[in-house]
């Protein structure tokens, strides 16, 4: 557990001490349970969406129709 310091207005602190004495529990336990209950009610934070990585390869130099012809332009690569 970690220790923190919380400042409450006097009326709130009086009510906390009253509940603490009537339930025979420390104020810290009452506050801890209230915070746990609150955290269970709020939705879990959603992770930030990261953009999909893209590659900018520049302009198209050869059309799809001419691609095969350009690949096999060198006779040594032809099957």
Protein Blocks (a to p, Z undefined) as FASTA:
>chain_A
ZZddddddfklmmmmmmmmmmnopafklmmmmmmmmmmmmpccddddddddddddebjaf
bdfklmmmmmmmpmklpZZ
